[in-house]
Amino acid sequence: MFTGLIRDVGVVRSMEGGRLVVESSLEAEEGDSIAVDGVCLTLVGDAVGTLAFDAVPETLARTSLGTLEPGSRVNLEPALRAGEPLGGHYVQGHVDGVAAVRSVEAEGQGRRVWFDVPPSLLRYVVEKGSVAVQGTSLTVAALDDRGFAVALVPHTLAATTLGELAPGASVNLETDVLAKYVEKLVARP
């Protein structure tokens, strides 16, 4: 489990044949779970200053990881350990799908970003509810029939890759898992 609070921004060194290698200052051990742009991956190798992961075809088909190139920056969060504070929201690292950035506008010291979301996922998004975008825990600021907006504060813009978003960019989206469970329970005969 993750919290959506990014601990490091890494730089992709390589992405070949599903093997992702990222430069990072995170300390981790083989077998550890690390969310890379919100996608829970298992660490398969580490050398000083790098982390290596295997992304299978299923992961590449459902996320934006397949578009990563050397030099791409990625949000990184190690899995929450027992006893650590839960500061964001409950994030599984199981990306529901990919959303597209509709617009980015300055708003005071921060930015308002609108995302276009597939209808199959938008039904799980509520105003003032939680979502994870590129693994970052965010609060939904507004909704319309095509998607939702978030208000990014200066800290989030500086400490994650979200400050680099531009219209048309693809982002990994994880909706609140509680909404999916409620829907399933309500639908039961």
C-alpha positions as CSV (number, residue, x, y, z in Angstrom):
1,M,0.0,0.0,0.0
2,F,1.1,3.6,-0.7
3,T,0.0,7.0,0.5
4,G,0.4,9.1,-2.7
5,L,3.1,11.2,-1.0
6,I,6.1,11.2,-3.4
7,R,9.5,10.5,-1.8
8,D,11.8,11.1,-4.8
9,V,11.7,12.1,-8.5
10,G,13.8,9.7,-10.4
11,V,15.2,9.9,-14.0
12,V,14.8,7.0,-16.4
13,R,18.1,5.7,-17.5
14,S,16.7,3.0,-19.8
15,M,13.4,1.3,-20.8
16,E,14.1,-1.8,-23.0
17,G,12.0,-4.9,-23.3
18,G,10.0,-4.1,-20.2
19,R,13.1,-3.6,-18.0
20,L,12.9,-0.1,-16.5
21,V,16.1,1.4,-14.9
22,V,15.7,4.6,-12.9
23,E,18.3,6.8,-11.3
24,S,17.2,7.6,-7.7
25,S,18.4,8.4,-4.3
26,L,15.9,6.0,-2.7
27,E,17.3,3.1,-0.6
28,A,15.6,-0.1,-1.3
29,E,16.2,-3.9,-1.4
30,E,15.4,-6.4,-4.1
31,G,11.7,-7.5,-3.7
32,D,10.6,-4.1,-2.3
33,S,7.5,-2.6,-3.8
34,I,7.9,0.9,-5.2
35,A,5.3,3.0,-7.0
36,V,6.7,4.4,-10.2
37,D,4.4,7.2,-11.5
38,G,1.7,5.4,-9.4
39,V,2.3,1.9,-10.8
40,C,3.3,-0.6,-8.1
41,L,6.4,-2.4,-9.4
42,T,8.8,-4.9,-7.7
43,L,12.4,-4.0,-7.4
44,V,14.4,-6.7,-9.2
45,G,17.9,-5.1,-9.0
46,D,19.6,-2.1,-7.6
47,A,23.0,-0.7,-8.0
48,V,24.3,2.4,-6.3
49,G,22.0,5.2,-7.4
50,T,19.7,3.1,-9.7
51,L,16.6,0.9,-9.3
52,A,15.5,-1.7,-11.8
53,F,12.0,-3.1,-12.4
54,D,10.3,-5.4,-14.8
55,A,7.1,-4.1,-16.4
56,V,5.1,-6.9,-18.0
57,P,2.9,-6.4,-21.1
58,E,-0.3,-6.1,-18.9
59,T,1.3,-3.2,-17.0
60,L,2.5,-1.5,-20.1
61,A,-0.9,-1.8,-21.8
62,R,-2.8,-0.3,-18.9
63,T,-0.4,2.5,-17.9
64,S,1.7,5.2,-19.5
65,L,5.0,3.4,-18.5
66,G,5.5,2.2,-22.0
67,T,6.0,5.8,-23.2
68,L,9.0,6.4,-20.9
69,E,12.3,7.3,-22.5
70,P,15.8,7.9,-21.2
71,G,15.7,11.3,-19.4
72,S,12.0,11.0,-18.5
73,R,11.3,12.0,-14.9
74,V,9.1,9.8,-12.7
75,N,7.5,10.0,-9.3
76,L,8.7,7.4,-6.8
77,E,7.2,6.2,-3.5
78,P,8.3,3.2,-1.5
79,A,5.5,1.1,0.0
80,L,4.2,2.1,3.3
81,R,5.7,0.2,6.2
82,A,3.8,-0.7,9.4
83,G,3.9,2.2,11.9
84,E,4.6,4.9,9.3
85,P,2.1,7.8,9.1
86,L,-0.6,7.7,6.5
87,G,-0.4,11.3,5.2
88,G,-2.1,11.1,1.8
89,H,-4.9,8.6,1.1
90,Y,-5.1,4.8,0.6
91,V,-3.3,4.2,-2.8
92,Q,-2.9,0.6,-4.1
93,G,-0.5,1.3,-7.0
94,H,-3.0,-0.5,-9.2
95,V,-3.6,2.1,-12.0
96,D,-7.2,2.1,-13.3
97,G,-6.3,3.7,-16.6
98,V,-4.8,6.6,-18.4
99,A,-6.2,10.1,-18.4
100,A,-5.2,13.1,-20.7
101,V,-4.4,16.6,-19.5
102,R,-7.0,18.9,-20.9
103,S,-5.6,22.2,-19.6
104,V,-3.1,23.8,-17.2
105,E,-3.8,27.2,-15.9
106,A,-2.0,29.4,-13.3
107,E,-4.1,29.9,-10.2
108,G,-2.4,32.1,-7.5
109,Q,0.8,30.5,-6.5
110,G,-0.4,27.1,-7.8
111,R,-2.1,25.6,-10.9
112,R,-5.4,24.2,-11.8
113,V,-5.2,21.2,-14.0
114,W,-8.1,19.5,-15.8
115,F,-8.0,15.9,-16.9
116,D,-10.2,14.1,-19.5
117,V,-11.1,10.7,-18.1
118,P,-12.8,7.7,-19.7
119,P,-16.5,7.5,-18.5
120,S,-15.8,4.0,-17.1
121,L,-13.5,5.7,-14.5
122,L,-15.1,9.1,-14.1
123,R,-18.0,7.5,-12.3
124,Y,-15.6,6.8,-9.4
125,V,-14.5,10.4,-9.0
126,V,-16.3,12.8,-6.7
127,E,-15.7,16.4,-5.9
128,K,-13.5,16.7,-2.8
129,G,-12.7,13.0,-3.1
130,S,-9.3,11.5,-3.5
131,V,-7.5,10.4,-6.7
132,A,-3.9,9.5,-7.5
133,V,-2.4,11.1,-10.6
134,Q,1.1,9.8,-11.5
135,G,1.0,8.3,-8.0
136,T,0.4,11.6,-6.3
137,S,-2.4,11.9,-3.8
138,L,-4.7,14.7,-4.8
139,T,-8.1,16.2,-4.0
140,V,-10.7,16.6,-6.7
141,A,-11.5,20.4,-7.0
142,A,-14.2,20.2,-9.7
143,L,-16.0,17.8,-12.0
144,D,-17.7,18.1,-15.4
145,D,-19.1,15.5,-17.8
146,R,-15.6,14.9,-19.4
147,G,-13.3,14.8,-16.3
148,F,-12.1,16.5,-13.2
149,A,-9.8,19.3,-12.0
150,V,-7.2,19.5,-9.2
151,A,-5.6,22.5,-7.6
152,L,-1.9,21.9,-7.3
153,V,-0.1,23.8,-4.5
154,P,3.5,25.0,-4.9
155,H,5.0,22.1,-2.9
156,T,3.4,19.5,-5.2
157,L,4.5,21.4,-8.3
158,A,8.1,21.4,-6.9
159,A,8.3,17.9,-5.3
160,T,6.7,15.9,-8.1
161,T,6.6,15.7,-11.9
162,L,3.1,17.3,-11.9
163,G,4.7,20.8,-12.4
164,E,5.8,19.6,-15.9
165,L,2.3,18.7,-17.1
166,A,1.1,20.2,-20.4
167,P,-2.1,19.7,-22.4
168,G,-2.2,16.4,-24.2
169,A,0.0,14.6,-21.7
170,S,-1.0,11.1,-20.6
171,V,-1.1,10.4,-16.9
172,N,-1.7,7.3,-14.8
173,L,-4.9,7.5,-12.8
174,E,-6.0,5.5,-9.8
175,T,-9.5,6.3,-8.5
176,D,-10.5,5.7,-4.9
177,V,-10.8,1.9,-4.3
178,L,-13.6,2.5,-1.8
179,A,-16.0,3.7,-4.6
180,K,-15.4,0.5,-6.5
181,Y,-16.2,-1.6,-3.5
182,V,-19.4,0.3,-2.7
183,E,-20.5,0.0,-6.3
184,K,-20.0,-3.8,-6.2
185,L,-21.8,-4.2,-2.9
186,V,-24.8,-2.1,-4.0
187,A,-25.0,-4.1,-7.3
188,R,-25.3,-7.4,-5.5
189,P,-28.7,-9.2,-5.7
